Amino acid sequence: MAIKRVTLGLELLPGEGPGGDHYLGELSQVLPQLPERASLCYLDPPFSTGKEFGAYSDRWEGMQAYLAFLHESLELAARALREDGNLFLHVDHRAGAYARLHLDQILGEVCFRNEIIWAYNSGGRSKRHFSRKHDTILYYALSKDSHFDPMAVALPRTEHRHNHMRRQVDEQGRAYRSIRSGGREYRYYDDDPVPPSDVWTDIAHLQQKDPERCGYPTQKPLKLLRRIVRCASKPDELVLDGFAGSGTSYLAASLEGRRFVGCDNGYEALCAVRGRLLGRSARLHVEHAPALPEDFLPAMAVGAEGFCVENARFFSLGRWSDGAYVHLRWPDRGKRAIPERLDEGFDQETNAVFCQTPEGQGVFLL
């Protein structure tokens, strides 16, 4: 039986949270389609490691080529931010110093707020230099009115810091440390929360067998992104990620009640995002132009002939003329597709089919 083929432009993931949009493409392509300017932008670009990660290539023709790419990305991100927006740039020792100079040039030195050191323990030690066990996160606020709430990410004092003041216990049995100055006593209770400093040591690096890992090579911890989202944005505001990767920032934003938007030009990132956002409301735009083809709905309405919805090389869905839905599964890329009937899993109310692919699960708009 002949199958009419149309290109899939949009996937819908129903679920909890205020929702958001992921685009298969680069920030320059996505920028004109943003619904509004973002209040927070988090960027985790390639680090210029000179490696191939499978999901993407981090090889460059010299440092100048990498810095040109970084500068363009920062300029695009700045255009996507509100006038009172916040920007966090995640880099490491290779580009940290350069990145700050570029941000000073683009946003202005007066916008600089913090050079956050995310220190972690991971395997490997060098005999030629001290082990490099930290990343740098540069924080810039575009205005004096930019939202920043450090108490939203405060930590218990006993877990966060100690000092040399004598420890005492008050009448209610609460432990505290005190100091006298100007004839007054200042008490600091151990159970009072305190904001973190600019050195973050309480968030662990994701180990290889960490259950949080989704398979994306440079995935960052959810706890790290939730801290950034929580302190630098308000509920229902828009969070932008120009290098979505594993989708950790999306998940953090959704869990914190923020909307999200972002992009990545890799199909591996699309699959990772799809898996991470299961159960969370999201829209995945899998073409540079997110609108569905004009002949898409008429093909549904006619129903006399089957049609197949395709998305690049990863998956497709089809419907035979008898009404059965079919998932065309590739055992391996480049081989012939294997049709699998999906008599169950079709949602009559939403006209969507739920299916599972080798790369992840998703609900696809039909």
C-alpha positions as CSV (number, residue, x, y, z in Angstrom):
1,M,0.0,0.0,0.0
2,A,1.3,3.4,-0.9
3,I,2.2,5.7,2.0
4,K,2.0,9.5,1.7
5,R,5.1,11.0,3.3
6,V,5.1,14.4,5.0
7,T,7.8,15.9,7.2
8,L,7.3,16.1,10.9
9,G,7.7,19.7,12.1
10,L,6.6,19.5,15.7
11,E,6.5,17.0,18.5
12,L,4.2,17.5,21.6
13,L,5.2,16.2,25.0
14,P,2.3,16.5,27.3
15,G,2.9,16.7,31.0
16,E,3.5,18.9,34.0
17,G,5.1,22.3,34.2
18,P,4.6,25.6,32.3
19,G,6.0,24.2,29.1
20,G,8.7,25.3,26.7
21,D,10.2,24.9,23.2
22,H,13.3,23.2,21.9
23,Y,14.5,23.9,18.4
24,L,16.6,21.6,16.2
25,G,19.0,24.3,15.0
26,E,21.4,27.1,16.0
27,L,20.7,30.2,18.0
28,S,20.9,32.4,15.0
29,Q,18.1,30.4,13.4
30,V,16.0,30.3,16.6
31,L,16.3,34.0,17.6
32,P,13.7,35.3,15.2
33,Q,11.2,32.8,16.5
34,L,11.5,33.5,20.2
35,P,8.1,34.4,21.7
36,E,9.7,37.0,23.9
37,R,13.0,38.0,25.4
38,A,14.3,35.8,28.1
39,S,14.9,36.8,31.7
40,L,17.7,34.3,32.1
41,C,20.2,32.8,29.7
42,Y,22.4,29.9,30.5
43,L,25.1,29.0,27.9
44,D,27.2,25.8,28.1
45,P,29.1,25.9,24.8
46,P,31.8,23.6,23.6
47,F,35.0,24.0,25.7
48,S,37.6,23.9,22.8
49,T,38.9,20.5,24.0
50,G,40.0,19.3,20.6
51,K,37.9,16.1,21.0
52,E,35.2,14.4,19.2
53,F,32.3,13.6,21.6
54,G,30.0,11.7,19.2
55,A,27.1,14.0,19.9
56,Y,29.2,16.9,18.6
57,S,32.7,17.9,17.4
58,D,34.8,20.1,19.6
59,R,37.6,20.5,17.2
60,W,38.6,24.0,15.9
61,E,41.1,25.5,13.5
62,G,43.0,27.3,16.3
63,M,41.9,29.3,19.3
64,Q,40.9,32.3,17.2
65,A,38.3,30.3,15.3
66,Y,36.8,29.1,18.6
67,L,36.7,32.6,20.1
68,A,35.0,34.0,17.0
69,F,32.3,31.3,17.4
70,L,32.0,32.1,21.1
71,H,31.8,35.9,20.5
72,E,29.0,35.4,18.0
73,S,27.1,33.2,20.3
74,L,27.4,35.7,23.2
75,E,26.2,38.5,21.0
76,L,23.2,36.5,19.9
77,A,22.4,35.6,23.5
78,A,22.6,39.2,24.6
79,R,20.1,40.2,21.9
80,A,17.7,37.5,23.2
81,L,17.8,38.8,26.8
82,R,15.5,41.4,28.4
83,E,17.0,44.7,29.5
84,D,17.1,43.4,33.1
85,G,18.1,39.9,32.2
86,N,20.8,37.6,33.7
87,L,23.4,35.6,31.8
88,F,25.5,32.6,33.0
89,L,28.3,31.4,30.8
90,H,29.8,27.9,31.7
91,V,33.4,27.4,30.6
92,D,36.6,25.9,31.9
93,H,40.3,26.8,32.1
94,R,40.8,26.8,28.4
95,A,38.5,29.8,27.6
96,G,37.6,31.4,31.0
97,A,39.9,34.4,30.7
98,Y,39.0,35.0,27.1
99,A,35.3,34.7,27.8
100,R,35.3,37.3,30.5
101,L,37.0,39.8,28.1
102,H,34.4,39.1,25.4
103,L,31.5,39.5,27.8
104,D,33.0,42.8,29.1
105,Q,33.1,44.0,25.5
106,I,29.6,42.9,24.6
107,L,27.7,43.6,27.9
108,G,30.0,46.0,29.6
109,E,32.3,45.6,32.6
110,V,29.7,47.1,34.9
111,C,27.5,44.1,34.3
112,F,29.9,41.6,35.7
113,R,28.7,40.0,39.0
114,N,30.6,36.8,39.7
115,E,33.2,34.4,38.6
116,I,31.7,31.2,40.1
117,I,34.0,28.3,40.7
118,W,32.3,24.9,40.5
119,A,34.8,22.6,42.1
120,Y,34.3,18.9,42.0
121,N,36.1,15.6,42.5
122,S,36.5,13.2,39.5
123,G,39.0,10.7,38.5
124,G,42.4,11.3,37.0
125,R,45.5,13.1,38.3
126,S,48.3,14.8,36.5
127,K,52.1,14.7,37.3
128,R,52.8,17.8,35.2
129,H,50.4,20.3,36.9
130,F,47.8,20.5,39.7
131,S,44.7,18.6,38.8
132,R,42.2,20.7,37.0
133,K,39.0,20.0,38.9
134,H,36.8,23.0,38.5
135,D,34.7,24.8,35.9
136,T,34.1,28.5,35.7
137,I,30.6,30.0,35.5
138,L,30.6,33.8,34.6
139,Y,27.6,35.6,35.9
140,Y,26.5,39.0,34.3
141,A,23.5,41.0,35.1
142,L,22.3,43.5,32.5
143,S,20.8,45.9,34.9
144,K,20.8,47.0,38.6
145,D,17.2,45.8,38.6
146,S,18.1,42.3,37.4
147,H,16.5,39.7,39.6
148,F,18.9,37.9,41.9
149,D,17.7,36.1,45.1
150,P,20.6,34.3,46.9
151,M,18.4,33.2,49.7
152,A,16.4,31.2,47.3
153,V,19.4,28.8,47.1
154,A,20.6,29.2,50.7
155,L,22.3,26.2,52.4
156,P,22.3,25.0,56.0
157,R,25.1,26.9,57.7
158,T,26.6,23.7,59.3
159,E,26.9,22.1,55.8
160,H,28.2,25.2,54.1
161,R,30.8,26.9,56.3
162,H,32.5,26.9,59.6
163,N,34.5,29.6,61.3
164,H,36.6,30.1,64.4
165,M,33.9,31.7,66.6
166,R,33.0,29.7,69.8
167,R,30.0,27.5,69.5
168,Q,27.3,28.0,72.1
169,V,23.7,26.8,72.8
170,D,20.8,29.2,73.6
171,E,17.9,28.7,76.0
172,Q,15.9,26.8,73.3
173,G,18.7,24.4,72.6
174,R,19.7,26.0,69.3
175,A,23.4,26.0,68.5
176,Y,25.0,29.3,67.5
177,R,28.2,31.2,67.2
178,S,28.5,34.8,68.3
179,I,30.7,37.8,68.1
180,R,30.6,41.2,69.9
181,S,31.1,44.4,68.1
182,G,30.3,48.0,69.1
183,G,28.8,46.8,72.3
184,R,26.4,44.5,70.6
185,E,26.3,40.7,70.3
186,Y,25.7,39.2,66.8
187,R,24.5,35.6,66.8
188,Y,24.8,33.2,63.8
189,Y,22.7,30.1,64.3
190,D,23.9,26.8,62.9
191,D,20.4,26.0,61.5
192,D,19.9,29.4,59.8
193,P,20.4,29.1,56.0
194,V,23.2,31.0,54.3
195,P,23.6,31.8,50.6
196,P,26.5,30.0,48.9
197,S,29.6,31.9,48.1
198,D,31.2,32.1,44.6
199,V,32.9,28.7,45.2
200,W,30.5,25.8,44.9
201,T,31.9,22.6,46.3
202,D,28.6,21.0,47.4
203,I,27.5,19.9,43.9
204,A,29.1,16.7,42.7
205,H,30.3,16.0,39.1
206,L,28.2,13.3,37.4
207,Q,30.1,10.0,37.6
208,Q,29.8,7.6,34.7
209,K,27.3,5.3,36.4
210,D,25.3,8.1,38.0
211,P,21.6,7.3,37.6
212,E,21.0,10.9,36.5
213,R,23.0,10.3,33.4
214,C,21.1,10.2,30.1
215,G,23.9,9.2,27.8
216,Y,24.8,12.7,26.6
217,P,28.6,13.1,27.0
218,T,28.9,16.5,28.6
219,Q,25.8,16.4,30.7
220,K,25.7,18.8,33.7
221,P,24.1,18.0,37.1
222,L,20.5,19.0,37.5
223,K,21.3,20.4,41.0
224,L,23.7,22.9,39.4
225,L,21.1,24.2,36.9
226,R,18.3,24.3,39.5
227,R,20.5,26.6,41.6
228,I,21.1,29.0,38.7
229,V,17.5,29.0,37.6
230,R,16.1,29.5,41.1
231,C,18.3,32.4,42.1
232,A,18.3,34.3,38.8
233,S,14.7,34.1,37.6
234,K,11.2,34.2,38.8
235,P,8.3,31.7,38.4
236,D,6.8,31.7,34.9
237,E,9.7,33.7,33.4
238,L,11.5,32.5,30.3
239,V,14.8,30.7,30.5
240,L,17.0,30.5,27.4
241,D,19.6,27.9,26.6
242,G,21.6,28.3,23.4
243,F,23.4,24.9,23.7
244,A,20.7,22.7,25.1
245,G,22.8,19.5,24.9
246,S,21.2,17.0,27.4
247,G,18.3,19.3,28.2
248,T,19.3,19.8,31.9
249,S,18.4,23.5,31.9
250,Y,15.0,22.7,30.4
251,L,14.3,20.2,33.1
252,A,15.5,22.5,35.8
253,A,13.4,25.4,34.5
254,S,10.3,23.2,34.3
255,L,10.7,21.8,37.8
256,E,11.2,25.3,39.1
257,G,8.0,26.6,37.4
258,R,9.8,28.5,34.7
259,R,9.2,28.4,30.9
260,F,12.1,27.5,28.7
261,V,13.3,27.9,25.2
262,G,16.5,26.9,23.5
263,C,18.2,25.0,20.7
264,D,20.9,22.6,19.7
265,N,21.8,21.5,16.2
266,G,22.5,17.9,17.1
267,Y,20.0,15.0,16.7
268,E,21.7,13.3,19.7
269,A,20.7,16.3,21.7
270,L,17.2,16.1,20.4
271,C,16.9,12.5,21.6
272,A,18.4,13.4,25.0
273,V,16.0,16.3,25.4
274,R,13.1,14.1,24.4
275,G,14.0,11.5,27.1
276,R,14.7,14.1,29.8
277,L,11.4,15.9,29.4
278,L,9.1,12.9,29.5
279,G,6.3,13.8,31.8
280,R,7.0,17.6,31.4
281,S,5.1,19.8,29.0
282,A,7.2,20.7,26.0
283,R,7.2,21.3,22.2
284,L,10.1,20.0,20.1
285,H,10.5,21.8,16.9
286,V,12.4,19.4,14.7
287,E,12.7,21.6,11.6
288,H,14.3,25.0,11.3
289,A,10.8,26.2,10.2
290,P,8.5,24.8,13.0
291,A,5.2,25.1,11.1
292,L,3.7,21.8,9.9
293,P,3.4,21.3,6.2
294,E,0.3,22.6,4.5
295,D,-0.7,19.1,3.3
296,F,-0.4,17.6,6.7
297,L,-3.9,18.0,8.1
298,P,-5.7,17.3,4.8
299,A,-3.8,14.0,4.7
300,M,-5.2,13.2,8.2
301,A,-8.7,14.3,7.2
302,V,-8.9,12.2,4.0
303,G,-7.8,9.0,5.7
304,A,-8.3,7.1,2.5
305,E,-4.6,6.5,2.0
306,G,-1.9,5.9,4.6
307,F,0.6,8.5,5.5
308,C,4.0,8.4,7.2
309,V,5.5,11.1,9.4
310,E,9.2,11.2,9.2
311,N,11.9,12.9,11.3
312,A,15.3,12.7,9.7
313,R,17.0,9.4,10.4
314,F,15.7,8.4,13.8
315,F,12.1,7.4,13.7
316,S,8.8,7.6,11.7
317,L,5.2,7.0,12.3
318,G,2.6,5.8,9.8
319,R,-1.0,5.0,9.5
320,W,-2.5,2.3,7.2
321,S,-5.8,2.8,5.5
322,D,-7.5,0.5,8.0
323,G,-6.7,2.9,10.8
324,A,-3.9,1.1,12.5
325,Y,-0.9,3.2,13.4
326,V,2.5,1.9,12.6
327,H,5.9,2.7,14.0
328,L,8.7,2.2,11.5
329,R,11.7,1.2,13.5
330,W,15.3,1.1,12.2
331,P,17.3,-1.8,13.8
332,D,20.4,0.1,12.6
333,R,20.7,3.3,10.6
334,G,20.8,2.7,6.9
335,K,18.9,-0.6,7.1
336,R,15.4,-1.2,6.1
337,A,12.6,-0.1,8.4
338,I,10.6,-2.7,10.3
339,P,6.9,-1.8,10.7
340,E,5.3,-2.4,14.1
341,R,1.6,-2.0,14.6
342,L,0.5,0.5,17.3
343,D,-3.2,-0.5,17.6
344,E,-2.9,0.7,21.3
345,G,-1.4,4.0,22.3
346,F,-3.5,6.2,20.0
347,D,-5.1,9.1,21.9
348,Q,-8.5,9.8,20.2
349,E,-8.9,13.2,22.0
350,T,-5.5,14.7,21.1
351,N,-5.0,12.8,17.8
352,A,-1.5,11.8,19.0
353,V,0.4,8.5,19.1
354,F,2.6,7.5,21.9
355,C,5.5,5.3,20.9
356,Q,9.0,4.3,22.0
357,T,12.1,4.6,19.8
358,P,15.6,3.3,20.4
359,E,16.6,6.9,21.2
360,G,13.8,7.7,23.6
361,Q,10.1,8.1,24.0
362,G,7.8,10.8,22.7
363,V,4.3,11.9,21.8
364,F,4.1,13.0,18.2
365,L,1.5,15.3,16.8
366,L,-0.5,13.7,14.0
